[in-house]
Amino acid sequence: MRASAPTMTDTEANKSVVRAFVDALNGQDWEALDRLVAPDFVRHSDAAGEPGVCSRDDLKWFIRNEYSTFPNAHEALEDLVSEGDRVAARHRLTGTQTGPFGDHPATGRSMTARYLAMYRLHAGVIVEAWAEWDNLSVLMQIGLTAGPAPADLSLHDLLDDHYGPAYTTPTRPTTTPTSRGC
């Protein structure tokens, strides 16, 4: 028997989950994230490095760390398009760096980052995401670089400065590698 094509109701329901996800991020509502994101969630991102986020707990850890650097961070959805089990989103993230960014003290500078994300949903929860943004623009806006980064400085070096070597801290959740590279 052939699976039926997603209905308009399915695509609208998926967009509602992504809207609720962004609301939960903005409200730092960790319990809502437990309802909206699968435990084995994976986020793919060249901008943040792979594998990066390999579970719902990793995601919550990552977002909490972003809020320690940008306590007033706020996301807005500028566009949502849904087809089948995928939702494409154009986000705008704003915030002021009032917390340290790795070894760099707070600058008090504000930033706006626009990014694109693709979410895959299953059974009403987000199971996978792909997100890309312009890190250099953010670093320039908050005053951590005046222009293109030196050729020998990688994004991984900057993220390790911010989140700790190889993204490890005593509070980072332990994840089990999967066939998806996490």
Helices and strands as residue ranges (DSSP letters): H 8-26, H 30-36, E 37-44, H 56-69, E 74-83, E 86-96, E 110-122, E 125-133, H 135-141, H 155-163, G 165-167
